[in-house]
Amino acid sequence: MTLGHRHRVYKKNQDSDKIGTVADNLIQGWNNVFSDL
């Protein structure tokens, strides 16, 4: 749920949006790793 909020915040600035997308991908990757444990 928080990923959506973060993405909306980053949308204010295109460069930040790219950073936000990378951060979201990293967080999603970690979530996948932990869910496999």
C-alpha positions in Angstrom: 0.0 0.0 0.0 2.8 2.4 0.9 4.5 1.8 -2.5 1.6 3.5 -4.2 1.8 6.5 -1.9 5.6 6.8 -2.5 5.1 6.6 -6.3 2.5 9.4 -6.3 4.9 11.6 -4.3 7.7 11.0 -6.8 5.4 11.8 -9.7 5.9 15.5 -8.9 9.4 15.3 -10.6 10.4 13.1 -13.5 13.9 12.5 -12.3 12.6 11.7 -8.8 10.0 9.4 -10.5 12.8 7.3 -11.9 14.5 7.1 -8.5 11.1 6.2 -7.0 10.6 3.4 -9.5 14.1 2.0 -8.8 13.4 2.2 -5.0 10.0 0.5 -5.4 11.6 -2.3 -7.5 14.3 -2.8 -4.8 11.6 -2.9 -2.1 9.5 -5.3 -4.1 12.5 -7.5 -4.6 13.2 -7.6 -0.8 9.6 -8.3 -0.1 9.8 -11.3 -2.5 13.0 -12.5 -0.8 11.4 -12.3 2.7 8.2 -13.9 1.6 10.3 -16.9 0.4 11.9 -17.4 3.8 
